[in-house]
Amino acid sequence: MGQVLHNDVKFVAGVGEARARLLERELGIRTVGDLLNHLPFRYIDRTRIYPIAEVTEAAQLTYVQIRARILHVAYIGEGRKKRFTVTAQDGSGRVELVWFQGIKWIEKKIEVGREYLIFGRPAFYRGVLQLAHPELETMEQALSRKAESGMQGIYPSTERLSAALGTKGMYRIICNAWALLRERIEEPLPASLREQYGLIDLHEAYYNIHFPQSAQLLQQAQYRLKFDELLGIQLGIQSRRTARMARQNGFLFPKVGERFNTFYNELLPFPLTGAQKRVIKEIRQDTVTGYQMNRLLQGDVGSGKTLVALISMLLAVDNGFQACIMAPTEILARQHFASFQRMLQGLPIRVAILTGASKAKERRTALEGIASGDIDILVGTHALIEDRVQFQNLGFVVIDEQHRFGVEQRARLWTKNQQPPHILVMTATPIPRTLAMTLYGDLDVSVIDELPPGRRPIQTFHYTDAARLRLWGFLKKQIKLGRQVYVVYPLIQESEAMDYKDLTDGYEAISRDFPLPEYVTAICHGKMKPADKEESMRQFKEGEAHILVATSVIEVGVDVPNATVMVIESAERFGLSQLHQLRGRVGRGGEQSYCILMSGEKLSRESRARLEAMCETTDGFRLAELDLKLRGAGDVNGTLQSGMAFDLKIANPTRDVQILTVTREAAASVLEADPALARPEHQGLKVLRERFTEHHDIDFSQIS
């Protein structure tokens, strides 16, 4: 199959040069293999023909197929507003067909008095059934056509591609591609593995994913293709770990030196929790084994992950190594730099910062200092991965909010030395432990599950617009007490497609209701110039502004202990994990803090459940578990997917946790018997592993 899979898609019947260019531009489909793996997201039954009378608004049908005779045609409007309408009827009623584009082409196909098979999406205009741009074929054509399956797949598309091909056009191309491949699909899984896990063969799976012969076979096909994808991931993850543990090339940090001890015993800003001490001990043990550390540190918002990271970096410095921490935003990097300088004051430790916005002098100081070894700890953003950033002796790397960096970005940091440094990746996005251990199986997982002493639980409430005046009154009372307020919006400017509050309107309304000079309101969003954004943040941090109106740009990186209220507008638009992250921006001081979730009156069942959960618990891990149940793909999947380079076509790591768990066991069993996948029956598994390996330069030859 290999050669045919890589053939240019233009050679598939019905494609050609022009459509091949369109498929590549719109969907990234370049080869026959790409076409085979372009999977339907939904199915419709093309064997069913609806009487027109049954197609009602109450029926809520997405697509319908009608057999009707053309009564008459008409043109309505002129110029660009011109449209072509066709009235057709069957024995039960009439339907109006409408075309706004391609009129000259379609009018040549329509013959008054002839019977057609009509397929399209139903809509109602003033109570009249309409199908816009439906697909048509004469009944003679329909009866002579042999379909691969009664269930026709609906494929992901774009507006431009749909206009050129339509649902049926894409289906025909898939049928033609299948004709080229049907006898050439190679089976990667050994028969023993398929039998053990009750899997249909790959040929049958692809056939029934595109042309389901029954609902049961479709389900089996989906399971098999998901199994293959997740097994490939697990083989890669577990092989990487085995390869890493086969090499004793980790830097040794044998001593706990003066800087570590002085900071730990005399300069800690607050006593460490038991969980923080446990994680520091785990990291300490990793750095004396001789193996390179790869550890994932999960900790809820405000649990003290950054302090653990700083203490761990001091271990490296005491042993003669440099350390760095990479943050996803300029704001967060600056915050880390300022807090490190403050906490390390008096210790012989040199800290520098490097970001994309660094001025020439700051940049020169950082680059020269790390190259010469004068700088011990470098704080920065993605600017740290630039080629000109050369460390003298990098021994410890921290990636903060690691899911916000791509795999390749992270990987470039561990190539800053010939010998890879120890790696600590941190996230405040709670991931259920089972899922984290399964998806990040090549990492050791640590969890900080305690908040520092003295932190009061944040009180969370849900209100609708009817309570707006009460909310304004509450905010004014908090400001009079000397507190500060965040107001967060999901959008920067109004979108006609979404009926949500937007930041610009909100800022104007708040400025009216909270007038100067008594109230100062700052604004911050991702489209502002860095200098303007930094000035707004400075005003808020230093207490010059009472209210910060922002988008979720402040989800990560703002630490203002005096801020006690977080108002989230259109809260139903946010996922649970993001709501929880935003809530974590308050409650950082000793005063009681509040999170106010504002929403519209009409909420879906899922949205209402999310907002109720936020009001009931402040436990991020409980919320993450609930997010899995409510949404499947949810925020957790977005977090995981953005941190991985897996090209998943059908599997969903969060929704398919059960399959993920099974494939983890299957991969462990296979690799235990054949770590290098050297046996003849495992060559297909080797190819599968390579397809889903994040870093293609991994040396699997270390495995034996």
N, C-alpha and C positions, 0 to 999 in steps of 0.2 A: 504493500500500500504506500510505502514511503515516497516513491517517486511521483505517483499520481497525486498524492496529497499536496505536493509542492508545485504542481502545475498551475500556471496562471489561470485565474478564474475566467478570463476572456474566452478560453477554449470550451467552456461549458455552453451547451446549446441554449440559445436565448439570451446570452450575455453580450459578447462582442466587445469591441474597443470602448465605445462610449459608455455602456453600462458598467463595464469593468472599472473605468475611471470614477464613475459615480459611486459604485459600491465601496471603492477604496477611500474616497473622500468622505463619504457620509458615515460608513460603519467600520472602516479599517479592514475590509475583506479584500485580500489580495490573491489568495490561493484557493484551490478546491477544498483543502483541509479547513481553511477559515470558514468556508461555506457550510461544510459538514458540521462544524462546531457552532454555527449560528443557530441557536435552539429556539423553538417556540416558547413564548411566555404564557400562552393561553390556547385553547382549542375550541373550535366550533363544529357543530354537527352539520355537515353539508348534505346529509341524506334527508334532512327534514325540510319540508316546504310548508310555510305558514299560510293559511288563508288570511287575506288582508284584514278581515274583521277581527282576527285574534291578536293583531298587532296593535295594542292599546297602550296608553301612557301607564296604566296600572300594571301592565305586564312587565315593564322595566327590562326590555330585551336589549342586549348590547348590539347584536347583529341578527339580521333576519334574511331568509331566502324566500322569495315569492315567485310564483308562476303566474304571469299576467299578460294580457294582450294590449298592445298600444292602441289608444283611442285617437289621440291627436297630439300635435306638438305646437309650441308657441315660443315667440321671442318676447322678452319683457325688458324694458329699459334700453338705453343707448350707450355707446362708447364703453368706458371701463365698467359701467354698472350693468351692462347688458348680460342677461342670463337666458339659458335655454331650458325650457320646461317641457316635460312629457307627462301626459296623463295616461295611466294604464289601469286595467281592472281585471278582476277575476270574478268568480260567481258570487263572492261575498262582499265586495266593496271596491273602492278606488284608492289609488296611491299617486302622489305627485313626485316625479323624478326631476332633480334640478342639477344643472351644470353651470358653473361660473367661469370655468376655464376649459380649454380644449374643445370649444363648441364646434368649430369647423370639422374636427375629427369625429366627434360623437354623432353629429347630425347625419353624416354619411352612413353610419352603422344602423340608424333607426329606420324601421319601415312600418308605417302605420298599418294596422290590421294584423301584424305578425305577433306571435306569442314568444315571449322571452323568459329566461330564467334570470331573475334579478336578485342581486346580493348587495347588502349595504347596512349602514348604521341608521336605525329609525330615529326620527325626530318629529316633533309636532309643532306646527305653526298655525295658530288660531284654530286649534282642534283638528287640523288636517294632517294626515300622515305624509311625511316627506322623507325621501332618501336623497342625500346630496352626493353627487359623484359616485353612484353605485356601479358595480360591475355587471355587465350584461353579456349573455350569449343566447343565441337562438336555441329553441328547444331541440332542434335537430342536432346542433353542436353538443348540447348538454347530454343528450341520450347516447351520442356516439363516443363521448369521452369516458375513458376508464380511469377512475381515480385510484390512487394508491391506498386510500383509506377514507372511510366515511367521516372521520374526525380530521378536520383540516387545521394545521397549526397556524397561529397568528404570530408573526415574527417581529421582533423589535425593528423599528424603522425610523425614518425621519420624514419631515414634511416633503422635502424635495424628492426623496426616494419613493415615497408613497405616490406622488403625482406621476412619476415616470414608470413605476412598476405595478403599484397596487398590491393588495393582499394576494390576489390570484397570481400575479406575475412573479412575485417572490416564491410562491409555492411551486410554480412550474419550474423555476430555475433549480430549486432544491431537488425536485423530482429528477431533473436532468443530471444533476451532480451525483445523485444516488445511483443512477444507471451506470456511471463511470466507476463507482467505488464498491458496489454491492458485494463483489466477490474478492475484494482486495483489502478487506479490513483485517489487520493482524490482531491477534489476541495477546495482550501483555500479561495477563494473569495466568499462572499455572492452574491446571485442572483441579489440583488438590485444594487450592485456595478458593476457587469458585464453588467447589462442592461443599467445603467447610462452612462458607458463609451464604450459601443458597443464592448465588448470583447467576443471572442469565449471561450468555456470552456477549461479547462486545458488538458483534455484527447484529444480533437480535436487538440489543439495546438501542443502537443508533437507528435501526429501522423503525422501532416502536416509539422512539422519541419524536421522529419526524412524521411517521404514518401509523399512529396507534391502531392496532387491530382490536383492542378492547381496553377498557379502563384499567383492568388488572395488569395487562402487559405494559401499559403506559407507566403505571406505578413502579413496576419492576425495572423498567428502562431507566426511570429517573433515579431509582435507588442505585443501580449499577454505575451510572455515570458519576453520581455524587461520590460513591465509594472510591472510584478510581482517582478522582481529584484529591480527596482527603487522604487516601492512602499515599499518594505521591508526596503530599506535604509531610506526612508523618515519617515516611522513609527518609526524606531530606533532613528533617529536624533531628531525628534520632541518629542518623549517620553523622551529622555534624558534631553532635555531642560526643559520639564515640571517637571520632577523629580528633577532636580537641583533647579529650581525656587520654588519648594515646600519646600525646606529645607533652613532655614535661618542659614547657618553654615559658612558664609564667614567671614574672618577676617575684623575687622573694623580698618580703618586708619583715625581716626577723625581729627588729627591735621596736619597742614602743618608746619613743624618744621624749626629749625635754619639751618640745613644742606641743606635742599631743598631751602630755601629762599636765603641763601648765594650763592649757586651755580647758581640759576636762575637769581639773580639780579646782581652778580658780576663776575662770572666765565664762563659764556657761551662763547664758542669759536666764535660764530657768532649769529646774531639775529635770533630768531625762525621765521619760516614762519607762516602764518595764519593757514595753515593745521596742522602743528605740534602743535600749541597752541590748536586747536580744539580737536585733539586726546588726548592730555594730560588732557584736561578738561573731556573728556569722560571716561578716565581711573580713574581720580580722583572721578568722580561721582559713578563709579562702586564700589569703595573701601569704600564707606560710606553707602551702601544700606543694608549691612548685608548678602547679597548673594555672593556666590563665583563668581568671575569674570572669564569668558572664552571669550577672545576677540582675533580676527584675525586682525592683522595690515598689510595691504598691502601698499607698497610704492615703487615707481620706484627706479631704481638703483641711489644711491646718493641723495635720498630725505631726509635723516636724520632720519631714523627709529631707529638707534642705540642710538642716542642722546635722543630720546623720551623714549626709554627703560631705559636708565640710570637715567633720571629724575624721571621716575616712580618708579624705585628701591629705589631712595632716599626717596620717600614717605614711603616705607616700613621701611627703616632704621630709619627714624625719629619717627616712631611709635613702635620701639622696636623689629622689625622683621628682619630676614636675607633675602637676595635675592640671586638668582643665574641666570646665563645666560648660556645656552648650545648651542654651535656652532658646525656645522657639520665637521669642519676640524681643525687640529692643527694650521694651518696658521692663520685662522680667529680667533680662540680662543686667540692666542698670540697677535694678532693685537688688539682685544678688551681689553685685559689685559693692554697692553702698553698705549692705548689711555685713558682708565679709570684712570690709575695711573697719567697720565699727566694732565688730566682735573680736577681731584679731589685733586691735590696737595695743601696742606695747610688746607684741611678739615679733621676733626677727623673721617675718614672713612677708615676701613681696607679692602683691596682687596687682594684676593689670586687667584691662578690659579691651576687647576688640569686637566691633560690630560694623555692619555695613555703613553706619552713619558716623563712625569715628572720624574726628578731625585728623589732619595730617600729623600733628605732634603726638596725639594719643596713639595713632596707628604705628608711628615710627617707634615709640617707646615700647609698645607691646611686641612688635616684630623683632626688634633688636634684643630685647630682654629675654624672650624665650629662646632665641637662637644661641645667645651667649650663656644661658643658664641663670641670669640674674633674676628672672621672674620665676617664682615658685608655683603660683596658681594663676591661670588665665581664665577669665570669664568672657563669654562671648555668645554670638548667635551663629548662624550658618557661615559667617565669615571665617570661622575657625577651620573650615575644610578647604579653604583656598590653598593652592599649591605653594604660594609664597610663605605660608605659615609653617615654619620649620622649628620643631622643638629640639633642644639639646638632648633631653632624656625623659620623654613622656612615659610615665608609669601608671597613671590612673586617669580614666576618663569617665565623666558623669554626663549622661544625656537626660536633661529634664523635660518632662512631658514628651516622652520618646515617640508617642504615636503621631506627633506633629511633624516628624522628620521622615523622609523616605528612606528606604533600606539603603540605597546607594549613598545617601548623605551620611548616614550613621557609619557605614562601612569605611568611608574615606578617613574617618578619625582614627580607626585602629590600624591604618597603614602609615601613620605618621612616624612610626618606629619600625625598624626591621623586625624587632621582636614585639609582638602585640601587647599593648598595655592591658591592665585589668579594666573591665567595663562594668559600670553600674548604670542601668537604665531605670528611670523613675517615672511613675505615672500616678496622677491623682484621680484618674478615671477608674472607678472600681470595676474590676473584672472578676466574676465568680471564680473562686480558686480552682475548681475542677477544669473550667474552660481555660484559665490562664496556664495551668500546668500542661494541658493538652496541646494548646496552640503555641506556647513558648517552651516546648519540651526540651529545647537545647539550652534553656536558661534555668538557673536555680531561682526559685521564687521566695521572696521575703515579703511579709505583710506587717505594716504598723497599724494595729487595730485599737489603739488608745489615743485619746486626745490629751494634750498637756493639761495639768491641773489648773483649776481656776476658770476654765472656759465654760460659759453657760450655754446650754442648748439653745439654738436659734428657734424662736417661735415663728411658725409659718401659717399664713392665712390666705384663703382664696376669696376674691371679691369680683363682682362684675361692675360695669360702668355705672350702675345705679348707686354705687357706694363711693363715687368719685369725690364728692364734696367732703365726706367723712375722711377719706384718705388724705386730701389736701390739709385738712385740719390737723390730722395726726402728724403729718410731716412737719408742719409749722411748729408744733409743740416740741418735736425732737430737735429741731434746729435751735429753738429758744433755749433748750437744755445744753446747747453747745455741740450737738451731734451733727453728723453729715449723712447725706443720702445719695444712693445710686438709683437711677431710673434707666432701665435697659429696654431697648426696642429690638425687634428681630430684623427690621429693614432700615435702610438709610433713606430711601425715598419711596413714595407710595407706588404700589404696583396695582394695575387695574385687575390683574388676575387674582389678587389676594386681598381680602377685606381685613387687613390688619393695621393696627396703629403704626405709624412710621415715625422715625426719629425727628425729621425736620419739623413736621407738624407738632410733635410732642414738645420739642424744644421751645417753639414759639408759644405754645399754650402755657407751659411752665413759666416761661419768662413773663407772661402776662399776669399769671396768678401769684407769682413769687417775684414782685418787682424789686428793682434796685432802689436804694442802696442797701435795704434791709437784707435782701437775699441775693447772693451771687451764684449764677448758674454757669457751669462750664460744659463743653461738648467734646466728645471724643469718638471717632469712628475710623475704620480702616482706610477710608479714601482721603483722609486729611494728610497734609504734608507732615513728615516726621517732626519737624520743628514745632509746628502748631499743635500736634498731638502731645508732644512732650511738654509744651507750655501748659496745656489744659491739665495734664496729669500733675504737673508741679503745683499748680494752683490748688488742686484738690488735696494732694498729699500734705501740703503745708498749711491747709486750713483756710486759704484765701477764698475758696469756693465752697459754698454750702451744699450744692447739688451738682452731681456729675451725670449728665444725660449721655448715654453711650449705647453702642451696639455691643454684641457679645465679644468684642475685641478685648473687653476687660475681664473676660472669663478667666484668663490666666495672667498673672503678673502684677496685680495691684494689691498692695498690703497697706491699708489705712486703718489702724486700730480704732480711730475715732469715728469711723463710718458704722452706723448701727442699723440702717434700714436699706434693704434691697427691694426695689419695686421692679417687677418684671412684667412689662406690658405684652399683651397677646401671648400669655404664658402657654396657651394650648399649642402654640407653634413649635415650642422647644421640646426636645426629648428629655427623659428623666435625668440622664447623666449630665446633660448641659444645664438643666435647672439646678441640679445639686452643685455643680461647679460654681455657678453664679451665686448661689446662696452662700457658698464658702468664702465670698469676698467680705462678708460681715461676720461679726462674732469674734473678731481677733483681739479685742480689748477686754476689759473687765466688765463693761456695761451690758445690760440685756440688749440683744439684737433681734431684728425682725426681718422676715421675708414676706413680701406681699405679692401674691400671684394674681394679676388682673387678666380677665378674659371676657369674651363675648358671652351673651346669654345662651346661645345655642352651641352645645358641645357634643362631640361624638362620645360614644360610650368609652372608647379608649382614652380620649383626652381627659374626660372626667375622672377616670380611674388613675391617670398619672397625677393629676393635680391633688386628688384626695390622698394618694400615697405620699406626696411631698408634705402635706399637712400632718400626716400621721407619724413619720419617722425622719430622723436626720442621719440614719445609718446608710452610708453610700453603698455598702455591699448588699444590703437588703433591697435597695432600690435597683441595683444592677440585676439582681435575680428577677425582680418584678418586670424590669424592662425586657428581659428575655422572654418572659411569659406573654407580655402584652404585645410586643412588636416583633419578636424574632430577630429580624435584621437590625432594628433599633440603633441607638447610639453606640452600643458596644461593638456592633459589627463594623460601623464606620470607623471607630477607633482602631479595631484590629486590622481591618483591611488596609487602612492608610499606612499602617506600620509594616505591611508585608507586600512583597512583590508577586503574589500568586495571581495567575491569570485564571480565575475561577469563572467558568461558564454557567454552572448550574448549582454547585454546592454553596451553602451559606454556613460559615463556621458556627454562628450562634443558633440559627434555626435548626441545624442538623447536628446538634450536640451528640445525639445517640449514635449516629453514623460515625462521627468524629471519634467517639470513645472506642467503638468497635475497630476502626482502622488503626487507632493507636496500638491496640492489642495485637492486631494482625501484623503491623510493621515490626513490633518488638519480637514476635514469634519468628518471623522470617529472618530478621537480622541476627537473632541469637544463633540460628542454625547456619546462616551464611552471611556474616558481617559485610563482606565485600561484594555481595550479590554476584559471585563469580560462577555459580552453577549454570549450566545451559538453560534450565527451566526458569531461571531468574533474570534472563537478559531483558525481557520485556519490562520487568520491575525496575531494572537499572535505568532504562529509557524514561520510565514514568518518574523516577526520582529526579533525574536531571531536568525534566520539564518543570518541576516544581521546586527546584533548589534556588534559594534567594541569591546566593553568591556563587557564580559559576566558576570562580577560581578556587573553590574549596578542594583541597587535596584529599580525596577519599582513599588514596593509596596507603594512608597511614592505618587504615582499618584492616585488621587481619583476624 
